[in-house]
Amino acid sequence: MPENLKKIIEHAWEDRSALDQDEIRVAIRRVIELLDKGELRVAEP
């Protein structure tokens, strides 16, 4: 995951009230899009 998306998602996870911010919503949609395309995977080594 691009580092900027990771930071935005982690911030939203810690502060759920931030979910109303457009930047957070765009980042969430982008991550979902990348997951759907198979460009990101959900796993930890």
C-alpha positions in Angstrom: 0.0 0.0 0.0 1.4 3.4 -0.8 2.7 5.0 2.4 0.4 8.0 2.3 -2.7 5.8 2.0 -1.4 3.6 4.9 -1.0 6.7 7.1 -4.5 8.0 6.3 -6.1 4.7 7.0 -4.3 4.2 10.2 -5.3 7.7 11.3 -8.9 6.9 10.6 -8.7 3.7 12.5 -7.4 5.5 15.6 -9.8 8.4 15.3 -13.2 7.2 14.0 -14.6 10.8 14.0 -12.2 11.5 11.1 -14.3 9.3 8.8 -16.3 12.3 7.8 -13.3 13.9 6.2 -13.3 13.7 2.4 -9.6 12.8 2.3 -10.2 9.7 4.4 -13.2 8.6 2.3 -11.2 9.0 -0.9 -8.3 6.9 0.7 -10.7 4.2 1.8 -12.3 4.0 -1.7 -8.8 3.9 -3.3 -7.7 1.0 -1.0 -10.9 -0.9 -1.8 -10.3 -0.4 -5.5 -6.7 -1.6 -5.2 -7.9 -4.7 -3.3 -10.5 -5.4 -5.9 -7.9 -5.2 -8.7 -5.6 -7.6 -6.8 -2.9 -4.9 -6.5 -3.1 -5.0 -2.7 -3.5 -8.0 -0.5 -4.7 -8.3 3.1 -2.0 -10.3 4.9 0.9 -9.9 7.3 4.1 -11.9 7.1 
